[in-house]
Amino acid sequence: MSDLRHPSDETLLRLAYGSLGLGPSAVVGAHVAGCARCGGVVEDFERVAGALLELLPDADVPADGLARALAAIERDAPRPGEAPPAPPASRVEMPKGVALPQSVGDCDFSPWRTIAPGIRVSRARAHWARAFNVKLLSVQPGKRLLMHGHRGVEWTCVLAGAFHDGRARFAAGDLCEVDESVDHRPVVEPGEACVCLVAAEGSTRHHGMAGRLHQAIFGD
């Protein structure tokens, strides 16, 4: 797609085929859930995938395959009188009027941590989220992030507020996807804090002494 506010066709294809990774899928899924355009593209890709699967030859199934599957379900099922697994001990306190997307499921997030004046981060604690540095980012109105690039693809879904990165304006519901070819410096618009859900395939590539010092201290 040419529109910078949507995921690329490649990303939507990977989402539909299940090869995107759980972290990026949670971020891109938050956008797709509210975007009829991208939702339609994913459905088209899923139909194509289904048609291709029907063309594949039937796989040989072990004679005891069903019995083994039922036994595995039985092992994982709670015993009579056994309490169900406890929910996460805590959930991050979201800004008023902003909800966690359903795409992150029951994933727990750390408490907010200030990493610069007016900028806070909350990191997803699930094992699948750590591999992609899935996090919530809250930036106060008028604040500028440091100029930076990325080693790999980064996906950012705006949950509230808006920012401009020199290429386009991204508001609530928009998805900003950048790769190694993009260097940008997001600036939050006046009015309200910008809250985003972010995932990345690689680390951030900071510019200048301030950026490298920030990365050494906070790991971003």
C-alpha positions in Angstrom: 0.0 0.0 0.0 1.3 3.5 -0.8 -0.6 5.1 2.1 1.9 5.5 5.0 -0.9 5.2 7.6 -1.5 1.5 6.8 0.7 -1.6 7.0 2.4 -2.6 3.8 0.9 -5.4 1.7 3.8 -7.6 2.7 3.0 -7.1 6.4 -0.7 -7.9 5.9 0.2 -11.0 3.9 2.5 -12.2 6.7 -0.3 -11.4 9.2 -2.8 -13.5 7.2 -0.3 -16.4 6.7 0.7 -16.4 10.4 4.4 -15.6 9.7 4.6 -12.1 11.1 5.5 -13.0 14.7 3.3 -12.6 17.7 4.7 -9.2 18.8 4.2 -7.4 15.4 0.9 -9.2 14.9 -0.5 -7.7 18.1 0.4 -4.2 16.9 -0.7 -4.6 13.4 -3.8 -6.4 14.6 -4.7 -3.4 16.7 -4.8 -1.3 13.5 -6.6 -4.0 11.4 -9.4 -4.4 14.0 -10.5 -0.8 13.3 -9.6 -0.5 9.6 -12.1 -1.9 7.1 -9.6 -1.4 4.3 -6.8 -3.5 5.8 -9.3 -6.0 7.3 -10.6 -6.6 3.8 -7.1 -7.2 2.4 -6.3 -9.7 5.2 -9.5 -11.6 4.5 -8.6 -11.7 0.8 -5.1 -13.1 1.7 -6.7 -15.7 4.0 -9.1 -16.9 1.3 -6.1 -17.3 -1.0 -4.2 -19.2 1.7 -7.2 -21.5 2.2 -7.5 -22.2 -1.5 -3.8 -23.1 -1.6 -4.2 -25.5 1.3 -7.0 -27.3 -0.4 -4.6 -28.1 -3.3 -2.1 -29.8 -1.0 -2.1 -33.6 -0.8 -3.6 -35.1 2.3 -1.0 -35.8 5.0 -0.6 -39.2 6.6 -2.1 -39.1 10.2 -0.8 -41.6 12.7 -3.3 -44.2 13.8 -3.1 -43.0 17.4 -3.1 -39.3 16.5 -6.6 -38.6 17.8 -6.0 -40.5 21.1 -2.7 -38.6 21.7 -4.4 -35.2 21.0 -7.3 -36.0 23.5 -4.7 -37.2 26.1 -2.8 -33.9 25.7 -6.1 -31.9 26.2 -6.8 -34.0 29.3 -3.4 -33.3 30.8 -3.8 -29.6 30.4 -7.4 -29.5 31.7 -7.9 -28.4 35.4 -8.6 -31.2 37.8 -12.0 -31.2 39.7 -11.9 -28.6 42.4 -8.7 -27.2 41.1 -8.6 -23.4 40.8 -8.1 -21.9 37.3 -4.8 -20.2 36.5 -4.5 -16.8 38.2 -4.8 -13.8 36.0 -1.8 -11.5 35.7 -1.0 -9.8 39.0 -1.3 -6.3 37.6 -2.2 -4.4 34.5 -0.7 -1.1 33.5 -2.9 1.9 34.3 -3.9 3.3 30.9 -4.5 7.1 30.5 -8.1 8.1 30.9 -10.2 7.2 27.8 -7.5 4.9 26.3 -7.9 1.1 26.3 -5.5 -1.7 25.6 -6.2 -3.2 22.2 -7.8 -6.7 22.3 -4.9 -7.9 20.1 -2.6 -8.0 23.1 -5.0 -10.3 24.9 -4.2 -10.8 28.6 -0.6 -9.8 28.2 0.6 -8.0 31.3 2.6 -4.7 31.0 5.1 -3.2 33.4 4.3 0.0 35.3 5.0 3.2 33.4 8.6 4.4 33.6 9.8 7.8 32.7 12.7 7.7 30.2 12.8 11.4 29.4 10.8 14.5 30.4 7.3 14.0 29.2 8.0 10.5 27.8 7.0 7.2 29.5 7.2 3.6 28.5 5.5 0.4 29.7 6.9 -2.9 28.4 4.9 -6.1 27.7 6.0 -8.9 29.9 5.0 -12.0 27.8 7.9 -14.0 26.4 6.7 -13.5 22.9 6.6 -9.8 23.4 10.2 -9.4 24.7 11.6 -10.8 21.5 10.0 -7.9 19.6 10.4 -5.2 22.3 6.6 -4.7 22.5 5.8 -1.7 24.5 3.4 1.2 25.2 4.8 4.6 24.7 3.2 7.8 26.1 4.5 11.2 24.9 3.2 14.5 26.2 1.9 17.2 23.7 4.6 19.1 21.9 7.4 16.7 22.8 9.9 15.6 20.2 11.6 12.2 20.1 15.2 11.9 19.2 16.2 11.5 15.6 16.6 7.8 14.9 16.4 4.9 12.5 15.8 1.2 12.9 17.6 -2.1 12.4 14.7 -4.0 10.9 11.0 -3.1 10.7 9.2 -1.2 13.4 5.4 -1.0 13.7 3.6 1.7 15.7 -0.2 1.8 16.2 -1.5 5.1 17.5 -4.0 4.6 20.3 -4.6 8.2 21.2 -3.3 11.6 20.2 -1.3 12.2 17.0 2.3 12.8 15.8 4.1 13.9 12.7 7.4 12.4 11.7 8.3 14.6 8.7 6.7 12.2 6.2 3.0 12.1 7.4 0.6 12.7 10.2 -0.4 9.7 12.3 -3.5 9.9 14.4 -5.5 7.4 16.6 -6.0 4.2 14.7 -3.2 4.8 12.2 -0.2 2.4 11.7 3.3 3.7 11.1 5.6 1.1 9.5 9.3 2.0 9.0 12.3 0.0 8.0 16.1 0.5 7.8 15.7 3.1 5.0 13.8 5.6 7.2 15.2 8.1 9.6 12.7 10.2 11.4 12.0 12.3 14.4 8.3 12.1 15.6 6.8 15.2 17.1 3.6 15.0 19.1 0.9 17.5 18.3 -0.5 19.9 20.9 -3.7 19.1 22.7 -3.3 15.6 24.2 -0.7 13.0 24.9 0.1 10.5 22.2 -0.2 6.9 23.3 1.2 4.1 21.0 1.6 0.4 20.9 5.0 -0.5 19.4 6.8 -3.6 18.2 10.1 -3.9 16.4 12.1 -6.7 14.6 15.4 -5.0 15.5 17.0 -2.4 17.7 16.8 1.4 17.4 19.6 3.1 15.5 20.1 6.5 17.3 22.0 9.5 15.9 24.3 11.7 17.9 25.7 11.6 21.4 22.4 12.2 23.1 20.7 9.3 21.3 23.6 6.9 22.0 23.6 7.9 25.7 19.8 7.4 25.9 20.2 3.9 24.3 23.0 3.0 26.7 20.9 3.9 29.8 17.4 2.7 28.7 18.1 0.1 26.0 15.9 1.8 23.4 
